[in-house]
Amino acid sequence: MSGFNPQRGFGVYVHWPYCARVCPYCDFNVYAAKARDTAPLFNAILRDLEGWRARTGPRQADTIFLGGGTPSLMTGEQVGGVIAKINDLWALKPDAEITLEANPDDAARFADFAVAGVNRLSLGLQSLDNARLKFLGRTHTAETALAALDEARKHFRSTSIDLIYSLPNQTADDWRAELTRALALGADHLSLYELSIEPGAAFFQAVKRKDWSPLDDERSADLYEITQELANAAGYPAYEVSNHARGA
């Protein structure tokens, strides 16, 4: 396929669209899992990867990212099957980074994912406040999230955490305290997302009905500035608008 530069890094993204439930802020291509048989999707992913190999030609992959959706709903066997397929098609570099996005509720599967070959876990904490987690439609608690992060550290060489800010009625002091606590957790990477009200999400309809009001632009900008200030001071500079890495 023209346009591929063999001297550049090569990464493979795999999308697992199923979730235990669809979060009200999400407008991604996702579906509630219910009691779905996931074998057809798994097999379709393997076939799709073969199709991409025909387009890219021989390459060597240095990253795999399993996103969603909720790929932590996959079995360890499915994750291992995807990684093995990618290795067959694009020989993985020995130090390849293999990331899987996970919900804290799925911590019991972390050991299986590590055995399958995952070495980096991106954990969707979203908040360290139980009331805000409930507002965001999350099924875990802050306590569950912290326990899941501890479990992740037992199995993976690198961890990342996601948080969402600019929530209704969130003050500068609220966010400063929560982010300070999150930075102290010592994850290798943080994704810090400002809440965005997108047309395809349930929150869009809630705001349209005037169930609640989003934070205004001025206060959201203040929280963004706090985000940059605290993350930089803690050694997590931004390398992209929402992403911060230790020593970046």
C-alpha positions as CSV (number, residue, x, y, z in Angstrom):
1,M,0.0,0.0,0.0
2,S,1.5,3.3,-1.0
3,G,2.2,5.8,1.7
4,F,3.7,3.4,4.2
5,N,7.2,4.3,5.3
6,P,9.0,1.1,6.5
7,Q,11.4,3.3,8.5
8,R,8.7,4.6,10.7
9,G,7.1,2.9,13.7
10,F,4.2,0.6,12.9
11,G,1.3,0.0,15.3
12,V,-1.8,-2.1,15.1
13,Y,-5.1,-1.0,16.7
14,V,-7.8,-3.6,17.4
15,H,-11.3,-2.4,18.3
16,W,-13.5,-4.5,20.7
17,P,-16.9,-2.7,20.6
18,Y,-18.7,-4.5,23.4
19,C,-19.3,-3.0,26.8
20,A,-21.1,-4.2,29.9
21,R,-23.2,-1.0,29.5
22,V,-22.8,2.1,27.3
23,C,-21.6,5.1,29.3
24,P,-23.8,8.2,28.9
25,Y,-20.9,10.4,27.8
26,C,-19.7,8.0,25.1
27,D,-20.4,8.4,21.4
28,F,-17.9,5.8,20.2
29,N,-18.8,2.7,18.1
30,V,-19.9,0.6,21.0
31,Y,-22.7,-1.8,21.9
32,A,-24.0,-3.3,25.2
33,A,-22.7,-6.8,25.4
34,K,-25.7,-8.5,27.0
35,A,-25.3,-12.3,26.4
36,R,-23.6,-12.0,23.0
37,D,-21.6,-14.8,21.5
38,T,-18.3,-13.1,20.9
39,A,-16.7,-15.9,18.8
40,P,-18.0,-14.4,15.5
41,L,-16.5,-11.0,16.3
42,F,-13.2,-12.6,17.3
43,N,-13.0,-14.5,14.1
44,A,-13.9,-11.5,12.0
45,I,-11.1,-9.5,13.7
46,L,-8.6,-12.2,12.7
47,R,-9.9,-12.1,9.1
48,D,-9.7,-8.3,9.1
49,L,-6.1,-8.4,10.2
50,E,-5.3,-10.7,7.3
51,G,-6.8,-8.2,5.0
52,W,-4.7,-5.4,6.4
53,R,-1.6,-7.5,6.0
54,A,-2.3,-7.8,2.3
55,R,-2.4,-4.0,2.1
56,T,0.6,-3.1,4.2
57,G,3.0,-5.8,3.1
58,P,5.8,-7.1,5.3
59,R,6.3,-4.8,8.3
60,Q,7.5,-5.2,11.9
61,A,5.0,-4.0,14.6
62,D,6.3,-2.1,17.6
63,T,2.9,-1.4,19.3
64,I,-0.5,-3.1,19.7
65,F,-3.4,-1.3,21.2
66,L,-6.6,-3.1,22.1
67,G,-9.3,-0.4,22.6
68,G,-13.0,-0.2,22.6
69,G,-15.5,-0.5,23.8
70,T,-14.2,-2.6,26.6
71,P,-11.6,-5.1,25.5
72,S,-11.2,-6.3,29.1
73,L,-14.4,-8.2,28.5
74,M,-12.4,-10.4,26.2
75,T,-11.1,-13.7,27.5
76,G,-7.3,-14.1,28.0
77,E,-7.5,-16.7,25.2
78,Q,-9.1,-14.2,22.8
79,V,-6.5,-11.6,23.7
80,G,-3.7,-14.1,23.2
81,G,-5.2,-15.1,19.9
82,V,-5.2,-11.6,18.6
83,I,-1.6,-10.9,19.7
84,A,-0.4,-14.2,18.1
85,K,-2.2,-13.4,14.9
86,I,-0.6,-9.9,14.7
87,N,2.8,-11.5,15.4
88,D,2.3,-14.0,12.6
89,L,1.3,-11.2,10.2
90,W,3.7,-8.4,11.3
91,A,6.5,-9.8,13.4
92,L,6.4,-8.1,16.7
93,K,9.6,-6.4,17.9
94,P,11.0,-8.0,21.0
95,D,10.3,-4.9,23.1
96,A,6.8,-4.2,21.5
97,E,4.4,-2.3,23.7
98,I,1.1,-4.2,23.9
99,T,-1.7,-2.1,25.6
100,L,-5.2,-3.2,26.6
101,E,-7.9,-0.8,27.8
102,A,-9.7,-2.1,30.9
103,N,-12.4,-1.3,33.3
104,P,-11.7,-1.7,37.1
105,D,-14.5,-4.2,37.3
106,D,-12.5,-6.7,35.2
107,A,-9.4,-6.9,37.5
108,A,-9.9,-10.6,37.9
109,R,-8.8,-11.0,34.2
110,F,-5.6,-9.0,34.5
111,A,-3.4,-12.0,35.2
112,D,-4.8,-13.8,32.1
113,F,-4.1,-10.7,30.0
114,A,-0.5,-10.6,31.1
115,V,-0.1,-14.3,30.3
116,A,-1.6,-13.6,26.9
117,G,1.2,-11.0,26.2
118,V,-0.2,-7.7,27.3
119,N,2.4,-5.6,29.0
120,R,0.7,-2.2,29.5
121,L,-2.8,-1.6,30.9
122,S,-4.9,1.5,30.4
123,L,-7.3,1.7,33.3
124,G,-10.6,3.6,33.0
125,L,-10.8,5.1,36.5
126,Q,-12.7,8.2,35.2
127,S,-13.1,9.7,38.7
128,L,-11.9,9.1,42.3
129,D,-15.2,10.4,43.6
130,N,-18.1,8.0,44.0
131,A,-20.9,10.5,43.3
132,R,-19.2,11.6,40.1
133,L,-18.7,8.0,39.1
134,K,-22.4,7.4,39.5
135,F,-23.2,10.5,37.4
136,L,-20.8,9.2,34.7
137,G,-22.7,5.9,34.6
138,R,-19.8,3.9,35.9
139,T,-20.4,0.6,37.7
140,H,-17.2,0.6,39.8
141,T,-16.4,2.6,42.9
142,A,-13.3,4.7,43.6
143,E,-12.2,1.9,46.0
144,T,-12.6,-0.7,43.3
145,A,-10.6,1.5,40.9
146,L,-7.7,1.9,43.3
147,A,-7.7,-1.9,44.0
148,A,-7.7,-2.6,40.3
149,L,-4.7,-0.3,39.8
150,D,-2.8,-2.1,42.5
151,E,-3.7,-5.4,40.8
152,A,-2.5,-4.1,37.4
153,R,0.9,-3.2,38.9
154,K,1.4,-6.8,39.8
155,H,1.1,-7.9,36.2
156,F,2.1,-5.2,33.8
157,R,5.3,-3.2,33.3
158,S,3.4,0.0,32.6
159,T,0.0,1.5,33.6
160,S,-2.1,4.4,32.4
161,I,-5.2,5.9,34.0
162,D,-8.1,7.9,32.5
163,L,-9.9,10.7,34.3
164,I,-12.8,13.0,33.2
165,Y,-13.1,16.5,34.4
166,S,-15.2,19.6,33.8
167,L,-18.2,17.9,35.2
168,P,-21.3,19.8,36.3
169,N,-20.7,21.9,39.4
170,Q,-17.1,20.8,39.6
171,T,-15.1,23.6,41.2
172,A,-11.4,24.4,40.8
173,D,-10.7,23.2,44.3
174,D,-12.6,19.9,43.6
175,W,-10.5,19.1,40.5
176,R,-7.3,20.3,42.1
177,A,-7.7,17.9,45.0
178,E,-8.8,15.0,42.8
179,L,-6.0,15.4,40.3
180,T,-3.4,15.8,43.0
181,R,-4.6,12.5,44.4
182,A,-4.5,10.9,41.0
183,L,-0.9,12.1,40.2
184,A,0.2,10.7,43.6
185,L,-0.8,7.2,42.4
186,G,2.3,7.1,40.3
187,A,0.9,5.7,37.0
188,D,3.3,6.0,34.1
189,H,0.7,7.8,31.9
190,L,-2.5,9.8,32.5
191,S,-5.3,10.6,30.0
192,L,-7.2,13.6,31.4
193,Y,-10.3,14.3,29.3
194,E,-12.5,17.4,29.5
195,L,-16.2,16.2,29.4
196,S,-17.5,16.8,25.9
197,I,-21.2,16.6,25.1
198,E,-21.4,14.8,21.8
199,P,-24.6,14.4,19.7
200,G,-24.4,10.6,19.7
201,A,-24.2,10.3,23.5
202,A,-27.0,10.0,26.1
203,F,-25.7,13.1,27.8
204,F,-26.5,15.2,24.7
205,Q,-30.2,14.4,25.1
206,A,-30.0,15.0,28.9
207,V,-28.6,18.5,28.3
208,K,-31.2,19.1,25.6
209,R,-33.9,18.2,28.1
210,K,-32.3,20.6,30.6
211,D,-31.8,17.8,33.1
212,W,-28.5,19.4,34.0
213,S,-26.2,22.1,32.6
214,P,-22.6,21.6,31.5
215,L,-19.8,23.6,33.1
216,D,-19.4,26.9,31.2
217,D,-16.5,27.5,28.9
218,E,-14.7,29.9,31.3
219,R,-14.7,27.5,34.2
220,S,-13.7,24.6,31.9
221,A,-10.8,26.6,30.7
222,D,-9.8,27.2,34.3
223,L,-9.8,23.5,35.0
224,Y,-7.7,22.8,31.9
225,E,-5.1,25.3,33.2
226,I,-5.1,23.6,36.5
227,T,-4.6,20.3,34.7
228,Q,-1.5,21.5,32.9
229,E,-0.1,23.2,36.0
230,L,-0.4,20.2,38.3
231,A,0.6,17.6,35.7
232,N,3.7,19.6,34.7
233,A,4.7,20.1,38.4
234,A,4.4,16.3,39.0
235,G,6.6,15.4,36.0
236,Y,3.8,14.5,33.6
237,P,4.0,17.1,30.8
238,A,1.4,17.0,28.0
239,Y,2.5,15.5,24.7
240,E,-1.0,15.9,23.3
241,V,-4.0,17.9,24.4
242,S,-5.3,15.3,26.8
243,N,-2.4,12.9,27.3
244,H,0.4,13.2,29.8
245,A,3.4,10.9,30.2
246,R,6.0,10.8,32.9
247,G,9.2,12.4,31.6
248,A,7.6,13.1,28.2
